[in-house]
């Protein structure tokens, strides 16, 4: 069987041609949907004019990264039962957003997390804090996505060596910047919609082919997967991935906690809640995203079990020890070069769509949180804010691309977990307190945001993710004193604790900041408007 990550025999030309065609069409659509007069509201959230269905599909596209298409099925193929929580995590995250965040965030916010907090807290301070946390989360997430893009794309295109990866990453970074600068949220939504259709279509086709191979019998698929896993019945029981090691189990719990709670605090997802006209429509968008996520996670599970059932564990690990190529191997086995080309282009599209959404959220935080409110007190003109936003897109895109070029070849898988951990530790506590706790104050928000952000980064610096282990980012160094790689199990409770403690000890806003306007908006679902830019 031809190695699917080296298409020398089948040729990389079809992959490159199909992907170039998609990029050209998406670029044309991005230009076509752009209006003549672009305002900050249009650039950030399409002036809130998207329908719940369209925004929900785009939300699904914003959240589903290449890790869900490639990494999660590979994890299921290698670890069986222990890989299933990674499929359930996104579903639980969407349920949390639908129940607790979607409607009240839309009612109290405008563009960013800082807008929601500023509805009752001192605007300039919370905008600065929220903007700093947003940019940090987005930059970490962008670097991880672009490094993964280089590792995936170069071998598939038949290229080798660090230079080839750097070229691929540079091209993807340039495309990302181009889409966002041209049309902001409108252009990003077009890319997300196309990506969602391709992702569901490609994943659905693979899942159907797997079921056809096993006679449409789910029990037969599981039995065959267990037989070919090399683990027997243990493959379908917990313990394969983490065994009896207490530290490994704690690390797994920390990562799962960060993934579930962090998704509810990811800036690019929260910002998209404002792209619909009403709070009810925001919840409808999340419901659409939840249904699509459930469908795709079911497909990913079938793909993972199908890979080990049809190919065997040895074939999967021979190509990639982490199992990341399991989906591509399965595609080639079931459909030859054509299906492999299709799934490869879906993976490219997935990466491009996710990074475009993330860089837009980061640029919005720079232009609106840090510049418009944090620096200018809400008095800057729309023209200057829009100029800063587009400049920020370029600068953030270049920074992320440059950092990812430097990180090519390094083990940066911990960065995705870190991005989710920061979102869950620094953003989510302040957001939930701001929406539901009358006793919350500006000092509490600052303590929660900066404390959660600082603790997450500090714990990772002194964890095995950075040093002290062969798989660490710096394997030759050893200054790890924190035993687990993901800080979520410590930093998330600490973020909530600091938010409570800072509010209780705040002498300036005893008993909490004024909650009247925010509470009315939450209860009535009234649309959000601009907030005062005072200190």
Buried (B, 14 or more C-beta within 10 A) or exposed (E): EEBBBBBEEBEBEBBBEBBEEBBEEBBEBBBEBBEEEBBBBBBBBBBBBBBBBBBBBBBBBBBBBBBBBBBBBBBBBBBBBBBBBBBBBBBBBBBBBBEBBBBBBBBBBBBBBBBBBBBBBBBBBBBBBBBBBBBBBBBBBBBBBBBBBBBBBBBBBBBEEEEBBBBBBBBBBEBBBBBBBBBBBBBBBBBBBBBBBBBBEBBBBBBBBBBEBBEEEEEBBBBBBBBBBBBEEBBBEBEBBBEEEEEBBBBBBBBBBBBBBBBBBBBBBBBBBBBBBBBBBBBBBBBBBBBBBBBBBBBBBBBBBBBBBBBBBEBBBEBBEBBBBBBBBBBBBBBEBEBBBBBBBBBBBBBBBBBBBBBBBBBBBBBBBBBBBBBBBBEBEEEBBBBBBBBBBBBBBBBBBBBBBEBBEBBBBBBBBBBBBBBBBBBBBBBBBBBBBBBBBBBBBBBBBBBBBBBBBEBBBBBBBBBBBEEBBBBEEEEBEBBBBBBBBBBBBBBBBBBBBBBBEBEEBEEBBEBEEBBEBBEEBBBBEEBEBEE
